Amino acid sequence: MKLNTVIKNVHLFFEAFVAPPFRTIAVMKREDGEKGWVVQVEVIEERERMKAVAKDEMVGVYEAITDADGEVEEFERLHHRYRTELFERGEEE
């Protein structure tokens, strides 16, 4: 499976089910003994709501796990932060 195909499949999944603007930040082979990929994606969340209350935009970091064919089997949000925060709260440099 080519890496660009995996990324394309994950982008199609996020366009269909998550929808806000997003970008891929990491792609790694699965380490759980299964064939496939782990893809991390940053998503700008609740853009309109944050603008309405004059708050900073939130960025969520999601992880999608694919099978050997590059199809998304599962995904979850790992954490979120304000867009202007450099590090996740509690994280040290």
Secondary structure, 3 states (H helix, E strand, C coil): CCHHHHHHHHHHHHHHHCCCCEEEEEEEECCCCCCCEEEEEEEEECHHHHHHCCCCCEEEEEEEEECCCCCEEEEEEEEEEECCCCCCCCCCC
